[in-house]
């Protein structure tokens, strides 16, 4: 099949969970013999580094956008559909990732010979990083997906129930996948941050309000006041449409000697952080299906997550939970887990792998 994917930012990259999914799903589909084209958002490039035209057999094309956060996704989506509408190239499947790009889905018109599939990576209009206008646009985009898409894929039972109850629309549940992890010893993180195995607690993700990093910092402050521990708190990630919030997190972190802000991480540094953390924490108020949580489990991390339904669908017996938004319960759990002196990275789990996810997605394309 000739498959087009759009809706993400850029691949290959780790800008967010969607980018990880698109990167892996596209490359797995190529391995199965399909021709996959991906529309990346056009970015400013170093004169010495031209944008990739291909990645692991996946064809990469850049689409114009305005590199301003309030307009980026909307402008990109408009020009994606304009390009599809007037291109001579025809696709068997157009796979749109996230609900926002569906705002212009009507531009495709009739598409009898092309199946349109939308994957909802979370109910984006609920995320606090968006303004009222942004949330309104996302709700309209969601309704457009319901009206125009041939099939809608969701990641969790929560989302499946949402679409059935709100729109009476049946959806297909396909969770995010994850690759088998390889544990590696600290090297980069030892030299950069003086981090050793099991001497830090890790948050890894975008620094946005719904991820609950402010809860974690307050809970960690209380833990340090109550027990004597040499462990550090590592917050790895960058801001996304939430500069004011990010600045507050940076300011609070700098007031605490035991907190390390790494900024955006990828490659070996990312692997080392997962491989050597004593505890992974995800204090989110809202999630789709957090890729960092799945990856942490694949590295055998002990995980402490908020009890939102999307997280509860993923947890196993090696996970701890706390009441979402409750700083004191988060403090209690962190303190307890530190005192347990657990052996970590012994039970590596693969909740879902990309090979299985790809097969399930292929079946949707063929329906």
N, C-alpha and C positions, 0 to 999 in steps of 0.2 A: 504494500500500500504506500501511497504518497501522503505523508503526514506533515502537517504544519503545527507548530507550537508557538504560542504567544502569551503575553500577560505578565511575564516575569521582568526582571531588570536586564541582567546580562548573564550569559553562561559562556565558559565555565566560571563560576564564582561561588562565594559563600555569603553573598549580600544578605540572604535570609533563607528560611526554610524552603520557600518556593523555588529559589534558584538551585538548591541542592536536589530537590525532587526533579525538576526539569532536566538538569544535567544528567542525572542517573537514568531517568526514564527514557530520555532521548537516545542515549548511548546503548542501552539495553535493547531498544526497539531496532536500532541499526544492526545489532548482533543477530537479531531474528530475521534479517533480510529486508527490512522496510527502508524506504527512503524518507529521511526525516530532515525537515528544514525548520530552523528556529529563528524567530524575529527578535533580535537583541535591540535594546534602546541605544540610540547613537550617543556616544560620549566624546568628550574632548580627549584626544590621544596625544601621547608623546610623539614628537616627530620621528624619533628613532624606532618606535614600536607601532606598526600598523595593526589595525584590528584583525583578528583571526577570521578567515573565510571558512574554516572547517575545524571541527574538534572531534576526534575519535570517530570519524565517519559522518558526523552530523554537520549539515550545511548551515552556516551562520550568515544571516543577512542583517544589516543595520537599518533601523527605521528612525526617521527624524523625530525628535522630541525637543522640548524646551527644558533645559536643565534647571528648572525651578520646581521645588518640591510640590507646590500647590497645583502645578500644571503638568508636571512630567508624565504621569500615568495617563491622564486624559488625552493629552496631545498625541502621545505615542499610540494609544489605542485607535484614535481617529485615523491616523495615517496608516496603521496596520490594515484596517478594514478598507481604506481607500486603495491601498496597494493590492489587496486581495481582489477587490471588485474589478479593477481595471488591468489586472495582470493576465497574460496569456496562459500562465501556468495554472493548472487545475490540481486540486488536492482531493484525495478520497476522504480525508479526515482533517478538520480544523479543531485543534484541542486548545481551548482557552483556559488559562490558569488564573484563578481568583475572580471575584465577582465584579470588581471595578471595571475591567476592560469590556465587560458585556454591555456597558452603557450604549455603545454604538453597534451592537450586534444586528440591529435592524438594517444596517447598511448593506448587509450581505444579500438582502432580498431573498428570492427563492433559491434554494440550494438542493435541488432534487438529487443530484449526483454526488453531493458532498455531505458527509455527516458532521454535525457540529456537536462537540462534547465540551462541557464545562466542568472543571474541577473547582469546588469551593474549598479553599484552604483555611476557612474560618469566616465567621460572620463579621466582616470587616466594619460594617456600619456601627457596631457596638464598641469599637476601639476608641479610647478617649483621646488619641492623638489627632483625630479628625475634628474639624470645625462642624458647626451645624449644617453649613452648606455642603461640606464634604460628606457628611453622613447622609444627607438627603440624596446626593448624587449616587452614593453607594446603594441606597435602598432602591432607587430607580434602576440601577444596573442589575441588582438582584432580581427585580421583577422582569427585566428584559431577558435575563437568563432563563427564568421559568417559562416565559412566553415563547422564546425563539430557539432554545437549545433542543437538540434531539435527545440527548442524554445528559444528566447531571450526576457527577460523581461527588460524594461527600466522604470525609475522613472518619467521622465518628457517628455513633448512634444518636448523639445529641443533635447533630446537624440533620440527620435523616428524619428525626421526629419533627424538627423545626419546619422543614419544607413540607412535610405531610400535613401538619397542623395548620400552618399559615396559608399554604397555597393549594393544598390537596394534591401536591406533586410528588410522585414516586421518584426516588433517587437510588443510586447504586453505591453501596458502601465499599470503598477500597482504601484501606489505611495507608499511611506513608510507609515506605520501606527504609531499610538501613543496611549498610554493608558490614561484613564481619570485620571486627577491629583487631589490630595487632598492638599489643602493649609494648611501649618503648620506655627506656630509662630517661630520667631528666638530663638534658644537655643544654638546650637553648634556654629553658626556663630556670635552670640552675645558674647559668651565666648572667642572664638578664635580671632575674628577680630573687636569686638565692633560694629557690624552691626545691625541696626534696620530696621524696615519696611520702605521702600521708601526712604532710605537715600543713595542708591548706584545705579550705572549703571553697568550692567552685560554683559560681554562677556564670553561665555562658549563654548569651543571647543579645538581642537588640535592647538598647537602653531606652525603653519607652514606658509610659506610666502603667499600662496593663500588665507588664512583666513583674511588677511588684518589687523592684530593687530597693525602693525606699523602705518597705517593710523589712527587708533583709538587713539593711544597714542599721536600722533601729534595734532589731532583735540582736544583731551581733554586738552592738554597743552594750546592751544589757547583759549578754553572756560574758563579755570581758570584765564587766563590773562584778560578776558573781563567782567566776571560777578563774583559777590561774592556769592558763593554757598558752603555749607558744604557737598554736596554730594561727594561720593567717586567713583572711577572706580575700579571694581573688574574684574580681568582677571583670569578665572578658566580654567585650562587645563595643559597638559604637552606636551613636544616636541615629534615629530614623524619624524624621518629621516631628521631632520633639526636642528642639535645641534648648528651650528654657528648662525642661525637666532634666535633660542631660547635664546642663550646667549646675543644677542643684545637687545632682548625684556626685559630680566631680568635687564640688565644694565640701559636701559632707564627708566624702572619702578622704580628702586631704587633711581633715581634722582628726583622723584616726590612723595611728601609726601601723596598725595591723591590717590595713586594707590596701590592696594593690589593684590599681586600674591598669589593664593592659592595652585597652583600645581593641580594635578589630584584630582578630587572629585567624590564621589559616595554616595549612600545611603541617610541617613537623611540629611547630609550636603548639598548634591546636591538639595534635595527637598526644603530645607530652602532657598537656594540661589534663586531658581526659585520663591518661594512663596512670597518673600519679596522685590524683586528688583523693583525699580521705572521704569526702562527702560532696555530692552534687546537689544543689538546691534550685528548685524552680518555684518561686512564690507567686505565680501568675494569678490574676483575676479572670483573664480571658485567654483562651488558646483555641487553635484549630486542632492540630496534633503536633506537638512541639518536636521538631527534628532533634534539637539538642538533648531532649529527654530520652528519645529513642537511642541516640548515639551514646549517651552516658550509660545506658543499660547494656549496650553492646560492648562496652569496655569493662563491664563488671563493676561499675561504680555503685556504692550505696547511695540511694537517691531519697531525698526529702522533697515532697511536692505538695502544693495546695490541693485541697479536696474538691476542686471543680470537676464536674462530670467528665470532661475531656481527658483529664489526667487519670481519673479513677478507671477509665477504660483500658489504660495502658499498664498500670502498676502490677507488680507480682509480689511474691512473699519477701523479696529483698528490698522493698520500698517502705518508707515511712511517710505519713501524711500529717498535715495540720489544717486547721480551719482557715480557709482563704481570708486574707485581710486581718487575721488575728495575730498581732505582733507578739503577744505574750505566749501564745501556743507555739509560735515559730521559735521563740527564744527557748521555751521548755524543751522542744524536740532537738534543737541543735545542741543544747547543753547535755541532754541525755545521751545523744549519739556520740558526743566527744567522750563522755565518761564510760561508755561501753567498750572503748578501745577495740573497735572492730577490725577484723582482717578483711581487707578490701581487694577487689579485682579477682576474686576466686570463682565467681559464678557469672561468667559471660553469657549474656542472653541476646538472642536475635528475635525481638518481638515479631517483626515482619521483614522479609528481605526483598530486594528490588527485583529479583528474578520472579518471585511469586506475584508481586505487584504488577510487573510488566505483563505477565500472562493474563491476569484479571483485566487489565486495561485493554489488551488485544481483543478479548472477548466482547468488551463494550463496543469497540470499533466495528466488530463483525456483526453485531446485532441487527 
